[in-house]
Amino acid sequence: MSAPSTEGGVLTTASNLLFAGGRDGQFVALDARDGKLLWDTSLGPSVSAGPMTYMVNGKQYLSIQCGSALFTFPLK
């Protein structure tokens, strides 16, 4: 069994979350300490950009570009 291929960057947070996307359109959140899958979703086309986080009014968000779309998710 081989690991999925990635084209985009990887983002880690101070709270030990790791975010990454793959050529198959999957976007995942992993526990950076042990690699346990915490969340995943299919964004469609290949994820070829690096994820980023930002804050608005004290709320943190994660954004990732995939194909011609920009997906944004709130973080708890």
Backbone as a ProteinNet text record, in pm:
[ID]
protein_1_A
[PRIMARY]
MSAPSTEGGVLTTASNLLFAGGRDGQFVALDARDGKLLWDTSLGPSVSAGPMTYMVNGKQYLSIQCGSALFTFPLK
[TERTIARY]
84.8	0	89.6	56.3	136.3	59	131.6	69.5	14.8	-95.6	-149.3	-51.5	-54.8	32.6	-24.8	64	22.4	93.7	29.7	89.5	95.5	5.4	-4.4	80.2	76.8	152.2	79.6	146.8	94.4	93.2	-11.3	-21.3	-36.1	42.8	25.9	-7.6	-83	-123.7	-61.5	-68.2	-17	-93.8	-216.1	-298	-280.5	-169.7	-133.8	-230.4	-285.3	-363.1	-274.2	-286.2	-213.4	-314.9	-309.7	-401.7	-323.6	-378.7	-313.8	-417.2	-386.4	-474.2	-398.4	-471.7	-407.2	-454.6	-389.2	-424.6	-563.6	-613	-746.5	-858.7	-825	-924.9	-958.6	-900.6	-926.3	-851	-917.2	-856.4	-876.6	-768.4	-775.6	-719.5	-768.5	-711.6	-662.8	-537.8	-476.3	-427.5	-417.3	-350.7	-200.9	-134.3	7.2	96.3	47.1	128.5	133.6	21	18.4	-33.7	-72.6	-120.3	-263.3	-335.7	-473.7	-562	-642.3	-735.2	-846.3	-862.2	-965	-1085.3	-1061.4	-1167.1	-1119.2	-1210.8	-1175.1	-1296.3	-1269.1	-1374.2	-1316.8	-1403.7	-1362.6	-1397.8	-1297.1	-1318.7	-1334.2	-1321	-1338	-1205.4	-1159	-1033.1	-912.3	-796.6	-671.4	-650.1	-607.5	-571.7	-423.9	-395	-256.9	-202.9	-277.4	-232.6	-211.9	-140.5	-121.4	-234.7	-281.8	-386.7	-333.2	-423	-386.2	-493.4	-457.5	-555.3	-549.2	-660.3	-668.3	-778.9	-780	-880.8	-961.2	-1092	-1182.4	-1266.4	-1260.2	-1337.4	-1319.5	-1197.1	-1166.6	-1199.6	-1247.8	-1281.2	-1177.4	-1123.2	-1021.5	-1085.1	-1035.3	-1082.9	-965.3	-995.1	-898	-948.8	-863.2	-901.1	-804.3	-858.9	-778.2	-834.4	-746.8	-787.7	-780.2	-883.7	-891.4	-959.7	-891.6	-947.7	-963	-1081.9	-1106.9	-1188.4	-1196.7	-1277.5	-1189.3	-1240.7	-1177	-1273.5	-1228.4	-1310.2	-1262.6	-1355.6	-1323.7	-1403.6	-1334.3	-1395.6	-1365.4	-1463.7	-1434.7	-1365.8	-1274.5	-1208.4	-1265.9	-1276.8	-1329.3	-1225
-116.7	0	123.3	222	343.3	461.8	561.3	682.4	765.4	840.2	925.8	1037.4	1079.1	1186.5	1322.2	1414.3	1550	1647.7	1759.9	1867.4	1996.2	2010.4	2133.3	2128.7	2237.8	2247.3	2183.5	2181.5	2127.5	2241.5	2247.9	2350	2282	2324.3	2276.3	2395.7	2368.8	2474.7	2452.8	2555.2	2546.1	2443.5	2411.7	2313	2171.9	2148.6	2016.3	1960.6	2047.9	2003.3	2015.1	1919.3	1920.5	1910.4	2003.2	2004.6	1982.6	1897.5	1870	1821.7	1841	1795.3	1712.3	1636.7	1547.4	1565.6	1495.4	1498.6	1442.7	1361.8	1302.7	1394.8	1515.8	1611.2	1598.7	1500.5	1485.1	1593.5	1647.9	1745.1	1692	1682	1613.1	1698.9	1669	1721.3	1601.5	1607.1	1499.7	1554	1466.4	1500.7	1499.8	1613.1	1623.3	1537.4	1496	1415.4	1269.4	1214.2	1070.1	1035.3	1136.2	1112.2	1061.7	1056.8	1007.9	1102.3	1043.6	1121	1177.8	1310.4	1377.1	1419.6	1450.6	1501.6	1492	1465.7	1469	1505.7	1558.2	1593.1	1585.6	1565.8	1566.3	1701.5	1771.3	1903.2	1897.1	1779.9	1765.6	1752.3	1860.2	1850	1844.3	1827.8	1818.6	1940.5	1914.3	2022.2	2052.4	2163.8	2193	2318.6	2376.2	2494.6	2459.1	2542.9	2524.5	2589.9	2525.8	2585.5	2703.3	2791	2904.2	2927.2	2987	3024.8	3174.5	3228.4	3370.1	3389	3503	3531.7	3654.8	3649	3761.9	3771.4	3883.9	3905.4	3792.9	3745.4	3643.1	3500.9	3479.3	3346.6	3306	3183.6	3136.1	3057.4	3080.5	3013.6	2950.3	2846.8	2778	2787.2	2830.3	2838.4	2757.5	2700.2	2623.2	2643.6	2669.8	2683.8	2546.8	2513.3	2383.6	2405.2	2373.5	2404	2554.2	2601	2744.7	2795.6	2717.6	2753.8	2777.3	2857.6	2878.6	2826.8	2728.7	2669.4	2724.5	2763.1	2815.9	2743.1	2705.2	2629.3	2700.3	2711.3	2767.5	2662.2	2706.5	2617.5	2644.1	2539.7	2557.6	2613.6
0	0	0	-82.4	-88.3	-31.7	11.7	65.7	-50	-26.2	-130.9	-167.3	-291.5	-338.4	-299.4	-267.3	-235.7	-326.8	-352.6	-431	-351.5	-253.5	-175.9	-50.7	20.2	143.7	260.9	373	497.6	598.8	680.1	783.7	918.9	1016.1	1153	1240.9	1347.4	1438.8	1576.2	1660.4	1796.7	1878.9	1837.1	1909.4	1852.8	1780	1727.4	1624.4	1540.8	1424.8	1302	1212.1	1086.3	974.2	879.1	765.9	638	547.6	420	319.9	192.2	85.9	-14.9	-95.6	-190.9	-333.3	-422	-564.6	-590.9	-497.2	-513.5	-464.8	-419.5	-372.8	-225.7	-157.6	-14.1	63.1	164.2	254.7	395.3	471.8	600.8	713.9	833.9	957.8	1037.4	1080	1156.6	1290.1	1387.9	1512.3	1481.4	1497.3	1461.2	1549.9	1666	1757.1	1717.2	1667.6	1638.8	1498.5	1419.4	1284.2	1274	1384.7	1383.9	1302.2	1213.3	1132.1	1220.8	1217.4	1297.6	1214	1086.1	998.8	855.5	763.9	622.2	539.3	420.5	326	185.5	88.7	-51.4	-110.8	-161.9	-220.8	-372.2	-429.7	-574.9	-645.2	-710.7	-785.4	-693	-751.2	-677.4	-587.5	-465	-372.5	-396.2	-463	-500.2	-432.2	-340.3	-266.8	-120.7	-51.2	91.5	170	276.6	358.6	440.6	483.6	568.1	673.1	783.8	885.3	907	955.3	989	1092	1157.8	1259.6	1220.9	1249.2	1231.9	1358.2	1425.3	1548.3	1649.7	1666.2	1764.7	1722.9	1601.8	1551.2	1447.4	1459.6	1366.3	1252.8	1131.4	1009.7	937	861	776.8	633.7	541.4	399.9	315.2	207.7	113.2	-27.6	-122.4	-262.5	-327.8	-403.1	-470.7	-605	-714.6	-845.5	-858	-895.4	-905.1	-786.3	-679.3	-561.4	-439.1	-347.6	-218.1	-112.1	-34.6	72.1	205.2	291.1	423.4	528.7	636.1	745.4	877.2	967	1099.1	1185.2	1269.7	1364.5	1502.5	1583.2	1719	1811.3
[MASK]
++++++++++++++++++++++++++++++++++++++++++++++++++++++++++++++++++++++++++++

